[in-house]
């Protein structure tokens, strides 16, 4: 069964760091791009970071220079290293392909205390 399983969320203080992981099935991982998205309470889900064939990456302006997306193909896992966390980073974080699959995983909650 094809799955997206996010993990690594938690509670962290302002300025802290956290690393999220996303395990994907072989079929899902074979798609050209993988990305991280987030949804804060009362807001729409938004793009955070993406990684593509050749290692090309891109980031939302709000996280540029603070977050780093990477992938380990041997583990079919995508990571999001988050540094210098801010309260506005509080959200449920999801991984998915680029372009998007028609479904989402459960996500992982990241809460940044002020």
Secondary structure, 3 states (H helix, E strand, C coil): CCCEEEECCEEEECCCCEEEEEEECHHHHCCCEEEEEEECCCCCCEEEEEECHHHCEEECCCCCCCEEEEEECCCCEEEEEECCCCHHHCEEEEEEEECCCCCCCCCEEEEEEC
